[in-house]
Amino acid sequence: MRMRGPLTTMAAAAFLFAALLLSPGLGAEPLRFGISPGELELLPGPGGTATGSLLVINYTAQRIHFRVQVQDLFLRPSGELDVLPPGRLKWSVAKMTRLTPSEFDLEARQAVPVRVTVTLPPEARGGRYGVIVVSPAPVLQTNGARGTVSIVVPKLAARLLVPVKGTEVVRGAITGMVAAPRPANRGADVKVIFRNSGNVHVRASGELTISAPDGRQLVRLPIAEAIILPGSVREFRLTWDGAALGPGVHTVRAVMDYGAEALVAGELTFTVRK
């Protein structure tokens, strides 16, 4: 089975909540559970072992049965996350990971830590990646005259990042930029494409500037941090809703930091006509 969904909420929040709100006619309590953290990064060496912990929390007033497993992680250029069957991708960490416990009942308003243990083979190099997926079993709720209703609660997932200590190659570049004025020449839309050509994930962020034909800087826009897996690209889309641009050649410049010794930059121009 394949799941798709954005990961931005997971990266931004310390606690994650999944809620299925029942219709007023059912009159039942919403079912909620959470996991923390939304991302786990371990750093074993080749042939080594590293451990971490994922907390599963039951916020409801009844027992819920959970199953936890590791599947493959893929990040699209847009930043959306795809969860794929374990062992599908070359950087999969699924078969190297042990979860304890991997299946359990969680009582009402209780929490259980899941121990995450990753053991790498001696030949491991670069980074290994996956997603820890927490799946609740369907919950039965009784609703008076209507009888018993089976409620399926959504799944939650946390990224599992495992760079192999001492083997990291950090390398990347801005490989493309596109810019165009917005309707009525009020501001501009810009796309910056960053490629990670190293063997581990990087966290890239930066700044974009747009200058007028006379060299005046019109705007500075932050490029929000994003994780980019090895051999992958990320498209950063920025919109500036500014004052009407005057005619002439405008310059767009992007400078990005991805954890290497030097920053990388890209530049292009676009023309605004009368």
ChimeraX attribute file (.defattr): number of C-alpha atoms within 10 A of each C-alpha:
attribute: neighborCount
match mode: 1-to-1
recipient: residues
	/A:1	5
	/A:2	7
	/A:3	10
	/A:4	12
	/A:5	11
	/A:6	13
	/A:7	18
	/A:8	13
	/A:9	12
	/A:10	20
	/A:11	16
	/A:12	11
	/A:13	13
	/A:14	13
	/A:15	17
	/A:16	21
	/A:17	19
	/A:18	16
	/A:19	15
	/A:20	14
	/A:21	12
	/A:22	13
	/A:23	9
	/A:24	7
	/A:25	8
	/A:26	13
	/A:27	11
	/A:28	14
	/A:29	13
	/A:30	16
	/A:31	22
	/A:32	19
	/A:33	25
	/A:34	22
	/A:35	25
	/A:36	20
	/A:37	19
	/A:38	24
	/A:39	20
	/A:40	18
	/A:41	14
	/A:42	19
	/A:43	17
	/A:44	18
	/A:45	21
	/A:46	18
	/A:47	12
	/A:48	15
	/A:49	16
	/A:50	16
	/A:51	17
	/A:52	15
	/A:53	16
	/A:54	19
	/A:55	15
	/A:56	23
	/A:57	22
	/A:58	24
	/A:59	22
	/A:60	17
	/A:61	14
	/A:62	15
	/A:63	15
	/A:64	21
	/A:65	15
	/A:66	19
	/A:67	14
	/A:68	20
	/A:69	19
	/A:70	30
	/A:71	25
	/A:72	25
	/A:73	28
	/A:74	21
	/A:75	19
	/A:76	16
	/A:77	16
	/A:78	12
	/A:79	19
	/A:80	13
	/A:81	20
	/A:82	18
	/A:83	21
	/A:84	20
	/A:85	15
	/A:86	17
	/A:87	16
	/A:88	12
	/A:89	17
	/A:90	9
	/A:91	22
	/A:92	24
	/A:93	25
	/A:94	24
	/A:95	14
	/A:96	15
	/A:97	20
	/A:98	17
	/A:99	19
	/A:100	13
	/A:101	15
	/A:102	15
	/A:103	16
	/A:104	15
	/A:105	14
	/A:106	19
	/A:107	17
	/A:108	14
	/A:109	14
	/A:110	15
	/A:111	16
	/A:112	17
	/A:113	15
	/A:114	19
	/A:115	16
	/A:116	21
	/A:117	17
	/A:118	23
	/A:119	18
	/A:120	22
	/A:121	12
	/A:122	10
	/A:123	8
	/A:124	17
	/A:125	20
	/A:126	20
	/A:127	23
	/A:128	28
	/A:129	24
	/A:130	28
	/A:131	27
	/A:132	25
	/A:133	19
	/A:134	21
	/A:135	18
	/A:136	21
	/A:137	16
	/A:138	15
	/A:139	16
	/A:140	12
	/A:141	15
	/A:142	13
	/A:143	13
	/A:144	9
	/A:145	6
	/A:146	9
	/A:147	8
	/A:148	12
	/A:149	14
	/A:150	11
	/A:151	15
	/A:152	14
	/A:153	20
	/A:154	17
	/A:155	17
	/A:156	21
	/A:157	27
	/A:158	23
	/A:159	23
	/A:160	26
	/A:161	21
	/A:162	25
	/A:163	22
	/A:164	22
	/A:165	16
	/A:166	12
	/A:167	15
	/A:168	15
	/A:169	16
	/A:170	18
	/A:171	19
	/A:172	25
	/A:173	18
	/A:174	20
	/A:175	13
	/A:176	14
	/A:177	20
	/A:178	15
	/A:179	20
	/A:180	16
	/A:181	21
	/A:182	17
	/A:183	11
	/A:184	10
	/A:185	18
	/A:186	15
	/A:187	20
	/A:188	21
	/A:189	16
	/A:190	20
	/A:191	16
	/A:192	21
	/A:193	17
	/A:194	24
	/A:195	20
	/A:196	25
	/A:197	19
	/A:198	18
	/A:199	21
	/A:200	25
	/A:201	26
	/A:202	22
	/A:203	14
	/A:204	20
	/A:205	17
	/A:206	17
	/A:207	15
	/A:208	20
	/A:209	16
	/A:210	24
	/A:211	17
	/A:212	17
	/A:213	17
	/A:214	10
	/A:215	11
	/A:216	11
	/A:217	14
	/A:218	15
	/A:219	14
	/A:220	14
	/A:221	14
	/A:222	14
	/A:223	19
	/A:224	13
	/A:225	15
	/A:226	17
	/A:227	17
	/A:228	25
	/A:229	26
	/A:230	22
	/A:231	14
	/A:232	17
	/A:233	23
	/A:234	21
	/A:235	18
	/A:236	19
	/A:237	16
	/A:238	17
	/A:239	14
	/A:240	16
	/A:241	14
	/A:242	13
	/A:243	12
	/A:244	14
	/A:245	21
	/A:246	15
	/A:247	13
	/A:248	15
	/A:249	15
	/A:250	24
	/A:251	21
	/A:252	21
	/A:253	17
	/A:254	23
	/A:255	17
	/A:256	22
	/A:257	20
	/A:258	24
	/A:259	14
	/A:260	13
	/A:261	9
	/A:262	9
	/A:263	13
	/A:264	16
	/A:265	16
	/A:266	18
	/A:267	17
	/A:268	14
	/A:269	18
	/A:270	15
	/A:271	16
	/A:272	15
	/A:273	11
	/A:274	9
